[in-house]
Every structure is written in C-alpha cells, then in structure tokens.
Amino acid sequence: MSVSGKVLVDTSVWIAFFRKSEPCHSTVLHLLSEDLVCSAGIIVAELMQGAKSGKELGVLKDFIHTFEFLPESPSVWETAGELSCRLRRKGITVGLADCYIAIAARESNVRIFTLDTHFERLEEEAGIKLFS
C-alpha cells in the first residue's frame, strides 16, 4: 500500500485541530476531505496518552480504522535510533519519537505537517519534507 503523496499529521497539529485552532483546523479538514492524511502508531499513542476522557480515547481509537498508517519495520527503528545518536553527538536533543516520525515519513516519501520547530532541523539532518 503506497502512502506517497500523503501528509503525516503530527501530534502537535492534531492537538491544534481538536482545539479548533486556526489555521491548523481548516488545513487538516482540507487534507481530510482530499484523503491525504496518513498516520503512525507513535502519533496515535502520543495522542491517547494525553486523552482527557473516555470519549477522546474512543475518537483516537478510530484513527486505526480511518487512516492509512506508515509501514513500521525494525530498520525504521534502527535508523531512528542512529539519527538520535548522531544528533546527540552534535549536542542536539530531539526525542526518539520525533526521530522515528522523521525516518518513517522519509522512508514512505510523505511530508510532515507539524508545529514543532525542531522538525525544521530534522529536515536537513534526516532528509525529510515538511508540509507548509
């Protein structure tokens, strides 16, 4: 299953979307209407971790049935760990989850829609493409 051409919506954008914060809310609605959103398990897990109610958890559980998920493999985790190590040696701290998201997106050739500015640094370090 190809996810090329899709946009991986990061946790920070989903939070803004659920809060109806603009311009994220309108942009995600547009991506959804065009069937361009894909996801990753780590993003759903991060969102579930912050759920404030059973209702929110239920909505997030539907993600699994709603979106195409990026393929997960041991090599993606290995490459994410290597990226994190390389960054730390340069004095740059980026969480392992975000390193994983970057590598998974790169390997699937999808753009990342995020509000987290450290992904700008990962753009060069990991060779990712950001959605703007």
ROSE-4610 file (N, C-alpha, C; in Angstrom, 1 decimal, always signed):
// ROSE-4610
residu = [M/M/M/S/S/S/V/V/V/S/S/S/G/G/G/K/K/K/V/V/V/L/L/L/V/V/V/D/D/D/T/T/T/S/S/S/V/V/V/W/W/W/I/I/I/A/A/A/F/F/F/F/F/F/R/R/R/K/K/K/S/S/S/E/E/E/P/P/P/C/C/C/H/H/H/S/S/S/T/T/T/V/V/V/L/L/L/H/H/H/L/L/L/L/L/L/S/S/S/E/E/E/D/D/D/L/L/L/V/V/V/C/C/C/S/S/S/A/A/A/G/G/G/I/I/I/I/I/I/V/V/V/A/A/A/E/E/E/L/L/L/M/M/M/Q/Q/Q/G/G/G/A/A/A/K/K/K/S/S/S/G/G/G/K/K/K/E/E/E/L/L/L/G/G/G/V/V/V/L/L/L/K/K/K/D/D/D/F/F/F/I/I/I/H/H/H/T/T/T/F/F/F/E/E/E/F/F/F/L/L/L/P/P/P/E/E/E/S/S/S/P/P/P/S/S/S/V/V/V/W/W/W/E/E/E/T/T/T/A/A/A/G/G/G/E/E/E/L/L/L/S/S/S/C/C/C/R/R/R/L/L/L/R/R/R/R/R/R/K/K/K/G/G/G/I/I/I/T/T/T/V/V/V/G/G/G/L/L/L/A/A/A/D/D/D/C/C/C/Y/Y/Y/I/I/I/A/A/A/I/I/I/A/A/A/A/A/A/R/R/R/E/E/E/S/S/S/N/N/N/V/V/V/R/R/R/I/I/I/F/F/F/T/T/T/L/L/L/D/D/D/T/T/T/H/H/H/F/F/F/E/E/E/R/R/R/L/L/L/E/E/E/E/E/E/E/E/E/A/A/A/G/G/G/I/I/I/K/K/K/L/L/L/F/F/F/S/S/S]
num = [1/1/1/2/2/2/3/3/3/4/4/4/5/5/5/6/6/6/7/7/7/8/8/8/9/9/9/10/10/10/11/11/11/12/12/12/13/13/13/14/14/14/15/15/15/16/16/16/17/17/17/18/18/18/19/19/19/20/20/20/21/21/21/22/22/22/23/23/23/24/24/24/25/25/25/26/26/26/27/27/27/28/28/28/29/29/29/30/30/30/31/31/31/32/32/32/33/33/33/34/34/34/35/35/35/36/36/36/37/37/37/38/38/38/39/39/39/40/40/40/41/41/41/42/42/42/43/43/43/44/44/44/45/45/45/46/46/46/47/47/47/48/48/48/49/49/49/50/50/50/51/51/51/52/52/52/53/53/53/54/54/54/55/55/55/56/56/56/57/57/57/58/58/58/59/59/59/60/60/60/61/61/61/62/62/62/63/63/63/64/64/64/65/65/65/66/66/66/67/67/67/68/68/68/69/69/69/70/70/70/71/71/71/72/72/72/73/73/73/74/74/74/75/75/75/76/76/76/77/77/77/78/78/78/79/79/79/80/80/80/81/81/81/82/82/82/83/83/83/84/84/84/85/85/85/86/86/86/87/87/87/88/88/88/89/89/89/90/90/90/91/91/91/92/92/92/93/93/93/94/94/94/95/95/95/96/96/96/97/97/97/98/98/98/99/99/99/100/100/100/101/101/101/102/102/102/103/103/103/104/104/104/105/105/105/106/106/106/107/107/107/108/108/108/109/109/109/110/110/110/111/111/111/112/112/112/113/113/113/114/114/114/115/115/115/116/116/116/117/117/117/118/118/118/119/119/119/120/120/120/121/121/121/122/122/122/123/123/123/124/124/124/125/125/125/126/126/126/127/127/127/128/128/128/129/129/129/130/130/130/131/131/131/132/132/132]
x = [+0.8/+0.0/+0.9/+0.7/+1.6/+1.0/+1.8/+1.3/+1.9/+2.6/+3.2/+2.2/+2.5/+1.6/+0.8/+0.8/+0.0/+0.8/+0.1/+0.7/+0.6/+1.7/+1.7/+1.4/+0.2/-0.1/+0.4/+1.3/+2.0/+1.1/+1.4/+0.7/+0.3/+1.3/+1.1/+0.0/-0.1/-1.2/-2.5/-2.5/-3.8/-4.4/-3.5/-3.9/-4.6/-3.9/-4.5/-5.8/-5.9/-7.1/-8.2/-8.0/-9.1/-9.5/-8.6/-8.9/-9.5/-9.7/-10.2/-9.4/-8.1/-7.2/-6.9/-6.9/-6.6/-5.2/-4.6/-5.1/-5.1/-4.6/-4.5/-5.8/-6.9/-8.2/-8.6/-8.6/-9.1/-8.2/-6.9/-5.9/-6.1/-6.3/-6.5/-7.8/-8.8/-10.1/-10.0/-9.2/-9.0/-8.2/-7.2/-6.4/-7.3/-8.1/-9.1/-10.0/-10.6/-11.5/-10.9/-9.6/-8.9/-8.3/-8.5/-8.0/-6.4/-5.8/-4.4/-3.7/-4.4/-3.9/-3.4/-2.2/-1.8/-1.3/-1.1/-0.7/+0.4/+0.8/+1.8/+1.4/+1.7/+1.3/+1.7/+3.0/+3.5/+2.7/+2.2/+1.4/+0.1/-0.6/-1.8/-1.5/-0.4/-0.1/+0.1/+0.8/+1.0/-0.3/-1.2/-2.5/-3.3/-3.3/-4.0/-3.5/-2.2/-1.5/-2.1/-2.4/-2.9/-4.5/-5.2/-6.6/-7.2/-8.2/-8.8/-10.1/-10.6/-11.8/-11.9/-12.9/-13.1/-13.6/-14.4/-14.8/-13.7/-12.7/-11.5/-10.7/-10.6/-9.9/-10.7/-12.0/-12.8/-12.5/-12.5/-12.2/-10.8/-9.9/-8.5/-8.4/-9.1/-9.1/-9.6/-10.5/-11.0/-9.9/-8.8/-7.8/-7.3/-7.2/-6.7/-7.5/-8.8/-9.7/-9.9/-9.4/-9.7/-8.6/-7.3/-6.2/-5.3/-4.6/-3.5/-2.3/-1.7/-0.6/+0.7/+1.7/+3.1/+3.6/+4.2/+4.8/+5.8/+5.8/+6.7/+7.6/+8.9/+9.8/+11.0/+11.7/+12.9/+13.9/+14.0/+15.0/+14.7/+13.4/+13.0/+13.4/+13.1/+13.5/+15.0/+15.7/+17.2/+17.7/+17.2/+17.6/+17.3/+16.1/+15.7/+16.6/+17.0/+18.0/+19.3/+19.8/+21.0/+21.0/+19.8/+19.6/+19.7/+19.0/+19.0/+20.4/+21.2/+22.5/+23.4/+23.3/+24.1/+23.8/+22.5/+22.1/+22.6/+22.5/+23.1/+24.6/+25.3/+26.7/+27.0/+26.1/+26.2/+25.7/+25.2/+24.6/+23.2/+22.5/+21.1/+20.2/+19.3/+18.4/+17.0/+16.7/+15.4/+14.9/+13.7/+13.1/+13.1/+13.3/+13.3/+12.0/+10.8/+9.6/+9.6/+10.2/+10.2/+11.2/+12.3/+13.3/+12.6/+11.8/+11.1/+10.1/+9.4/+8.4/+9.1/+10.2/+11.0/+11.5/+12.0/+12.5/+11.4/+10.3/+9.2/+8.6/+8.5/+8.0/+8.9/+10.2/+11.2/+11.1/+11.0/+11.0/+9.7/+8.7/+7.4/+7.2/+8.1/+8.1/+6.8/+6.5/+5.4/+5.9/+5.2/+5.5/+4.9/+5.6/+5.1/+4.5/+3.3/+2.6/+2.8/+3.6/+3.9/+4.0/+3.8/+4.0/+5.3/+6.0/+7.2/+8.4/+9.1/+10.1/+11.4/+11.6/+12.8/+12.7/+11.5/+11.4/+12.1/+12.2/+13.0/+14.4/+15.0/+16.4/+16.4/+15.4/+15.4/+15.2/+14.7/+14.5/+15.9/+16.9/+18.2/+18.9/+18.8/+19.5/+19.0/+17.7/+17.1/+16.6/+16.7/+16.2/+14.7/+14.0/+12.5/+11.9/+10.7/+10.0/+8.8/+8.7/+7.7/+6.6/+5.4/+4.2/+4.0/+3.7/+3.5/+2.3]
y = [-1.2/+0.0/+1.2/+2.1/+3.3/+4.4/+5.2/+6.4/+7.6/+7.4/+8.6/+9.6/+10.9/+12.0/+12.4/+11.5/+11.8/+12.7/+13.2/+14.1/+13.4/+13.3/+12.7/+13.9/+13.9/+14.9/+14.6/+15.4/+15.2/+15.5/+15.0/+15.2/+16.7/+17.6/+19.0/+19.6/+19.1/+19.6/+19.0/+17.7/+17.1/+17.9/+18.2/+18.9/+20.3/+21.0/+22.3/+22.0/+21.0/+20.6/+20.4/+19.6/+19.2/+20.4/+21.4/+22.7/+23.7/+23.3/+24.2/+25.4/+25.3/+26.4/+26.6/+27.8/+28.1/+28.6/+28.3/+27.7/+26.2/+25.5/+24.1/+23.4/+23.9/+23.2/+23.1/+24.3/+24.3/+23.5/+23.6/+22.8/+21.3/+20.9/+19.4/+19.0/+19.8/+19.5/+19.3/+20.2/+20.2/+18.9/+18.6/+17.3/+16.1/+16.1/+15.0/+14.9/+16.0/+15.9/+15.4/+15.6/+15.1/+13.7/+13.1/+11.8/+11.8/+12.8/+13.0/+12.7/+12.4/+12.2/+10.8/+10.6/+9.3/+9.5/+8.3/+8.4/+7.4/+7.4/+6.5/+6.1/+4.9/+4.4/+5.2/+5.7/+6.5/+7.8/+8.4/+9.6/+9.3/+8.2/+7.9/+7.6/+6.9/+6.6/+7.9/+8.9/+10.2/+10.9/+10.9/+11.5/+10.8/+9.5/+8.7/+9.0/+9.1/+9.4/+10.7/+11.7/+12.9/+13.0/+11.9/+12.0/+12.3/+13.1/+13.6/+12.9/+12.0/+11.3/+10.1/+9.2/+8.0/+8.3/+9.4/+9.8/+10.2/+10.9/+11.3/+10.0/+9.1/+7.8/+7.1/+7.1/+6.4/+7.0/+8.4/+9.0/+8.6/+8.6/+8.3/+6.8/+5.9/+4.5/+4.4/+5.3/+5.2/+5.6/+6.2/+6.5/+5.3/+4.2/+2.9/+2.5/+2.8/+2.3/+3.4/+4.6/+5.8/+6.1/+6.0/+6.5/+5.3/+5.6/+4.7/+5.0/+3.9/+4.0/+3.8/+4.5/+4.3/+2.9/+2.2/+0.9/+1.0/+0.0/+0.0/-1.2/-1.0/-2.1/-1.9/-3.0/-2.8/-1.9/-1.8/-0.9/+0.6/+0.9/+2.2/+2.6/+1.7/+2.0/+2.1/+1.2/+1.3/+2.6/+3.0/+4.3/+5.5/+5.4/+6.5/+6.6/+5.4/+5.4/+6.0/+5.6/+6.2/+7.7/+8.2/+9.6/+10.3/+9.8/+10.3/+10.4/+9.3/+9.2/+10.3/+10.4/+11.3/+12.8/+13.1/+14.4/+14.7/+13.7/+13.9/+14.2/+13.5/+13.8/+15.2/+15.8/+17.2/+18.1/+17.6/+18.5/+18.9/+18.2/+18.5/+17.4/+17.8/+16.9/+16.9/+15.8/+15.6/+14.3/+14.2/+13.0/+11.8/+10.6/+9.4/+9.3/+9.7/+9.6/+10.5/+11.7/+12.6/+12.1/+11.5/+10.9/+9.8/+9.0/+7.9/+8.4/+9.4/+10.0/+10.6/+11.2/+11.7/+10.6/+9.6/+8.5/+7.7/+7.5/+6.8/+7.6/+8.9/+9.8/+9.8/+9.9/+9.9/+8.6/+7.4/+6.1/+5.9/+6.6/+6.5/+7.6/+8.5/+9.7/+10.5/+10.8/+11.7/+13.0/+14.0/+15.3/+15.2/+16.0/+16.1/+17.4/+17.4/+18.6/+18.7/+19.7/+19.8/+21.3/+21.5/+22.8/+22.8/+21.7/+21.6/+22.0/+23.1/+23.7/+22.8/+21.9/+21.0/+20.2/+20.0/+19.3/+20.1/+21.4/+22.2/+21.7/+21.4/+20.9/+19.5/+18.7/+17.4/+17.3/+18.4/+18.5/+18.3/+18.9/+18.7/+17.5/+17.2/+16.1/+14.7/+14.7/+13.4/+13.3/+14.5/+14.5/+14.4/+15.0/+14.9/+16.1/+16.0/+17.1/+17.6/+18.9/+19.4/+20.0/+19.8/+20.4/+21.8/+22.7/+24.1/+24.7]
z = [+0.0/+0.0/+0.0/-1.0/-1.1/-0.4/+0.4/+1.0/+0.4/-0.7/-1.4/-1.7/-1.5/-1.8/-0.6/+0.4/+1.7/+2.6/+3.6/+4.6/+6.0/+6.7/+8.0/+9.0/+9.6/+10.6/+11.9/+12.4/+13.7/+14.9/+16.0/+17.3/+17.5/+17.4/+17.7/+16.8/+15.6/+14.7/+15.1/+15.4/+15.8/+17.1/+18.0/+19.2/+18.8/+17.9/+17.4/+16.7/+15.9/+15.2/+16.2/+17.2/+18.1/+18.9/+19.1/+19.8/+18.8/+17.6/+16.5/+16.3/+16.5/+16.3/+14.9/+14.4/+13.0/+12.9/+11.7/+10.5/+10.5/+11.5/+11.5/+11.3/+12.0/+11.9/+10.4/+9.7/+8.3/+7.4/+7.7/+6.8/+6.9/+8.2/+8.4/+7.8/+7.9/+7.3/+5.8/+5.2/+3.7/+3.4/+4.1/+3.9/+4.1/+5.1/+5.3/+4.1/+3.6/+2.5/+1.2/+1.1/-0.1/+0.1/+1.3/+1.6/+1.6/+2.1/+2.0/+3.4/+4.4/+5.8/+6.0/+6.5/+6.9/+8.4/+9.0/+10.4/+10.7/+12.0/+12.5/+13.9/+14.3/+15.6/+16.7/+16.6/+17.7/+17.9/+16.8/+16.9/+17.6/+17.3/+18.0/+19.4/+19.7/+21.1/+21.9/+21.3/+22.0/+22.3/+21.3/+21.5/+22.5/+22.5/+23.6/+24.9/+25.0/+26.3/+26.9/+26.1/+26.6/+26.6/+26.3/+26.3/+27.7/+27.7/+29.0/+29.3/+28.4/+28.7/+27.9/+28.3/+27.5/+26.1/+26.0/+24.7/+23.8/+24.3/+23.5/+23.1/+24.0/+23.7/+22.6/+22.6/+21.6/+20.2/+20.1/+18.9/+18.4/+19.2/+18.8/+18.4/+19.0/+18.6/+17.2/+16.8/+15.4/+14.4/+14.8/+13.8/+13.1/+13.9/+13.3/+12.1/+12.1/+11.0/+10.0/+10.3/+9.4/+8.5/+9.0/+8.2/+7.8/+6.7/+6.3/+7.2/+7.6/+8.5/+7.8/+8.2/+7.6/+8.0/+7.1/+7.4/+8.6/+9.5/+10.6/+10.4/+10.6/+10.4/+11.4/+11.7/+12.6/+12.0/+10.7/+10.1/+10.3/+10.3/+10.6/+12.0/+13.0/+14.4/+14.5/+13.8/+13.8/+13.3/+12.2/+11.6/+12.5/+13.1/+14.0/+15.2/+15.7/+16.9/+16.4/+15.2/+14.7/+14.6/+14.0/+13.9/+15.2/+16.2/+17.6/+18.1/+18.0/+18.5/+17.8/+16.4/+15.7/+16.1/+16.4/+16.8/+18.2/+19.1/+20.5/+20.4/+19.6/+19.5/+19.0/+18.3/+17.8/+18.9/+20.0/+21.0/+20.8/+19.9/+19.5/+20.1/+21.0/+21.6/+20.9/+20.3/+19.7/+20.2/+20.7/+21.2/+20.2/+20.7/+19.9/+19.1/+19.7/+18.9/+17.7/+17.8/+16.6/+15.6/+16.1/+15.2/+14.4/+15.1/+14.4/+13.4/+13.8/+12.9/+11.6/+11.8/+10.6/+9.7/+10.3/+9.4/+8.8/+9.5/+8.9/+7.7/+7.9/+6.9/+5.7/+5.9/+4.8/+4.0/+4.7/+4.1/+3.3/+3.7/+2.9/+2.0/+1.9/+1.0/+1.2/+2.5/+2.8/+3.5/+3.4/+4.1/+5.5/+6.4/+7.8/+8.0/+8.5/+9.0/+10.5/+10.9/+12.3/+12.8/+14.0/+14.6/+15.4/+15.6/+16.3/+15.5/+16.0/+15.2/+15.0/+15.9/+15.8/+14.5/+13.9/+12.7/+11.5/+11.7/+10.7/+10.7/+11.8/+11.9/+11.3/+11.6/+11.1/+9.6/+9.0/+7.6/+6.9/+7.4/+6.8/+7.3/+8.6/+9.2/+8.8/+8.6/+8.2/+6.7/+6.1/+4.7/+4.5/+5.5/+5.4/+4.7/+4.3/+3.7/+4.6/+4.8/+5.7/+4.8/+5.3/+4.7/+5.2/+4.4/+4.9/+4.2]
